[in-house]
Amino acid sequence: MRARRCVLLAGALLALAPGVFAQALADPTRPPDAAPVLGSAASAGAARPQLQSVLISNQPGGRRLAVIDGRSVRAGDKVGGAVVVSIGEASVVLRRGKTLETLRLTPQTVDANDAMHVRRKQVHVTQ
């Protein structure tokens, strides 16, 4: 009887072992400057929504869709506790109560040419 319990316990531990040693895989398509993805679902719920795509019809007055956290939304739809106010070419405006929040497709960065121009102004060459 004791040997049977040991065998059952060993089988249960072996069944759980792959989950214990599993590692999260990095997404090879994720941009290098993107925020890291946290492993737990609880922390993902507290995170800011991520704008993934914007789809705008070429027709005047055509459809405007955005993909936020893997879900297609239109103006007026709810995303978490916020309402989609507007969908632009590269951004979406959300309203949480009286607060407006803008989600962007790409992070705001300094253009490389502008950065070089600033560096050149700072370096004075004397002859």
C-alpha positions, -999 to 999 in steps of 0.1 A, spaced: 0 0 0 28 24 9 47 16 -23 15 24 -43 13 59 -26 49 65 -34 44 56 -71 13 79 -73 32 108 -56 61 103 -79 38 103 -110 21 135 -98 54 152 -93 67 142 -127 35 154 -143 40 189 -127 77 191 -134 76 205 -170 56 235 -158 81 242 -130 111 243 -154 94 260 -183 108 293 -194 91 322 -211 102 326 -247 111 360 -261 90 373 -289 114 377 -319 90 401 -336 88 425 -306 107 458 -311 138 461 -290 127 493 -273 92 479 -263 84 475 -227 90 439 -214 60 416 -212 53 405 -177 45 368 -172 14 369 -149 -21 376 -160 -27 398 -129 1 421 -138 -11 423 -174 -45 435 -163 -29 464 -144 -7 474 -174 -15 502 -198 -34 490 -229 -11 485 -260 -21 499 -294 -11 473 -320 -26 484 -352 -48 510 -368 -70 503 -399 -85 533 -417 -107 530 -448 -97 551 -479 -133 560 -485 -145 594 -471 -163 587 -439 -150 551 -440 -144 527 -411 -118 533 -385 -107 503 -365 -79 499 -339 -64 467 -325 -58 472 -288 -44 442 -268 -54 419 -296 -91 431 -298 -106 452 -327 -124 483 -314 -142 513 -329 -149 547 -314 -173 543 -285 -162 508 -276 -148 500 -242 -113 489 -235 -109 478 -199 -122 507 -179 -118 532 -208 -139 543 -238 -124 548 -272 -129 585 -281 -111 587 -314 -89 567 -338 -61 586 -357 -36 574 -382 -11 563 -356 -28 569 -323 -60 562 -303 -75 585 -276 -91 568 -246 -112 584 -219 -112 572 -183 -137 593 -165 -125 629 -171 -89 618 -181 -78 614 -217 -51 590 -225 -34 587 -259 -20 554 -271 6 555 -299 17 529 -324 54 539 -320 70 556 -290 79 592 -294 116 594 -303 140 620 -315 148 618 -352 184 607 -357 190 637 -380 177 661 -353 200 644 -328 230 648 -350 221 685 -356 220 691 -319 253 674 -313 270 694 -341 258 726 -325 272 716 -291 306 708 -305 325 740 -314 356 736 -336 382 763 -332 408 768 -358 
